[in-house]
């Protein structure tokens, strides 16, 4: 019992850290795309993150699998979890309001839940998880403010891109379960390298990166995005997929909303909506419902 509680505490701590790392990624991307085109930004992101993860893999005495089957899985995971969503979000953030983008992209637990119910059925679907998905979404809207939805439809194509990225993330969370038994650093490194192999040729043809003159701020944002919000974040992500499951891990999409709002209040002097406190309660209730193991509930 004590060990189970310790594991739950460790998982929730890692989920909080993952939410923080991915919550910061939107700021990094916003700064990065000011002077670096989206495809090149994401190509560099995956290349730097993949290279760093490979160094860490070697330092730990691990080695990536060499068989074609595992690399095909890495490639598919890269498309779902980095190539498609990273590029779509980076492109959309050039025009979409931050509040609306946050709401749209925080819906990945809903799509993960629906895909689990309707398609894969790889996890037990309970009323508790349904409550968690619903409470979390309500909490996000209360924290950000329903007025953020006012821009819905004005940039329809960019908003649809964010929704498509969110669905892709949901599929990645489910497919990530297939790496069970593998050290989390290996699928993280393999998928990042695969993503770089796809995106680099596209960047060379479309953006001709040797002609770009990125600002120092954009370069710094790129490295922050690559090291913290990608390399470190994906090691944690693949670990949590195996312990919290697909729906539970995507709960970080809800947690990163109050984290982002809190960082804005502390560092940027932003204000919060009157309903933010109630929203935070809803988010926390939803996350607990989605991540707390059934065994602990019955104990």
Protein Blocks (a to p, Z undefined) as FASTA:
>chain_A
ZZmmmmmmmmmmmmmmmmmmmmmmmmmmmmmmmmpcfklmmmmmmmmmmmmmmmmmmmno
pacdfbfklmmmmmmmmmmmmmmmmmmmmmmmmmpcfklmmmmmmmmmmmmmmmmmmmno
paccdfklmmmmmmmmmmmmmmnopklmmmgojlmmlmmmmmmmmmmmmmmmmmmmmmgo
iafklmmmmmmmmmmmmmmmmmmmmnommlpccdfklmmmmmmmmmmmmmmmmmmmmmmm
mmnommlmmmmmmmmmmmmmmmmmmmnopacdfklmmmmmmmmmmmmmmmmcfklmmZZ
